[in-house]
Amino acid sequence: MFDYNFHWRPVMRDLPDLIEAGLLTLQVASLAMILGILIALGLALIRLNMRGPLNWIATTWVEFARNTPALFQLFFFGFGLGAFGLHLSPYAIVLAGLTFNCAGYLAENFRGGFQAIPETQMRAARSLGMTATQAYLRIVIPQVLRIVYHPVTNQMVWAVLMSSLGMLVGFRELSGETQFFASRTFRIFEYFAVTAVIYYVIVKIILGASRLLASRLFRY
């Protein structure tokens, strides 16, 4: 017979700490996405335009990021590097793991975006006197960003949700903070129910902001 008694008072007492942890989750995911986008652009351009060791490194990065579990990648930065004497803080571990994963996935999105741009646009830009760098920055990359905008938004949501694995390396983000409070008060359901709502609100804010930004950037 169901006789569980709900007690929400401890959760309400710790709600400010949970919200603060949620902001930390959003912070690390956003920073990882910024770094991931910059690295992904480089990886995509290397795979498209270069051969040799750099291409091999870029391809290996993408293959490992896309074909190994995210938890494995996190443990590599958390414990694997420790075997070589490099010990990172929990925040740095999660940031490095998320950045590595996001860069690998986004690199393929960017590579597809670059391939979708007709080569004639680059030739036309060069014929107008632009350097290759200017052509990429002013003509090609803005169009690529429009093509990959929605996949990037999805990756941002994925980064927020994947950050919950950080509690396994001692990072007190939203899931880690929830686990701490739940284990201390034994109100497992209540804490994780509220945490699920906080995650839901964070994701909805991201999606709403992305739609608003898209309406401003791509109105034409």
Long-range contacts (C-beta under 8 A, 24 or more apart in sequence): 4-189, 6-189, 6-190, 7-187, 7-190, 8-190, 10-181, 10-185, 10-187, 10-190, 10-191, 11-181, 11-187, 11-190, 11-191, 11-194, 14-181, 14-191, 15-194, 17-177, 17-181, 18-174, 18-177, 18-178, 18-181, 18-191, 18-194, 18-195, 18-198, 19-198, 21-172, 21-173, 21-174, 21-176, 21-177, 21-178, 22-174, 22-198, 22-199, 22-202, 24-172, 24-173, 24-174, 25-160, 25-163, 25-164, 25-173, 25-174, 25-175, 25-202, 26-160, 26-202, 28-91, 28-94, 28-95, 28-98, 28-163, 28-166, 28-173, 29-98, 29-156, 29-159, 29-160, 29-163, 30-156, 31-95, 32-94, 32-95, 32-98, 32-99, 32-102, 32-159, 33-98, 33-102, 33-152, 33-155, 33-156, 33-159, 35-95, 35-99, 35-102, 35-103, 36-98, 36-99, 36-101, 36-102, 36-103, 36-106, 36-155, 36-159, 37-102, 37-103, 37-106, 37-152, 39-99, 39-103, 39-107, 40-102, 40-103, 40-104, 40-105, 40-106, 40-107, 40-109, 40-110, 41-110, 41-141, 43-103, 43-104, 43-107, 43-110, 44-107, 44-108, 44-110, 44-111, 44-113, 44-114, 45-114, 45-136, 47-107, 47-111, 48-111, 48-114, 48-115, 58-107, 61-100, 61-103, 61-104, 61-107, 62-104, 62-107, 62-108, 63-104, 64-104, 65-100, 65-101, 65-103, 65-104, 65-105, 65-107, 66-104, 66-105, 66-108, 70-97, 70-101, 70-162, 70-165, 71-165, 71-168, 73-97, 73-100, 73-101, 74-165, 74-166, 74-168, 74-169, 75-168, 75-169, 78-169, 79-169, 90-166, 90-169, 90-170, 90-171, 90-172, 91-171, 93-166, 93-169, 93-171, 94-163, 94-165, 94-166, 94-169, 94-171, 94-173, 97-165, 98-159, 98-162, 98-163, 101-159, 101-162, 102-155, 102-158, 102-159, 105-155, 105-158, 106-148, 106-151, 106-152, 106-155, 109-148, 109-151, 109-152, 109-155, 110-144, 110-148, 112-147, 112-148, 113-143, 113-144, 113-145, 113-147, 113-148, 114-140, 114-144, 116-144, 116-147, 117-143, 117-144, 146-217, 146-218, 149-210, 149-214, 149-217, 149-218, 150-210, 153-206, 153-207, 153-210, 156-206, 156-210, 157-203, 157-206, 157-207, 160-199, 160-202, 160-203, 160-206, 161-199, 161-203, 174-198, 174-199
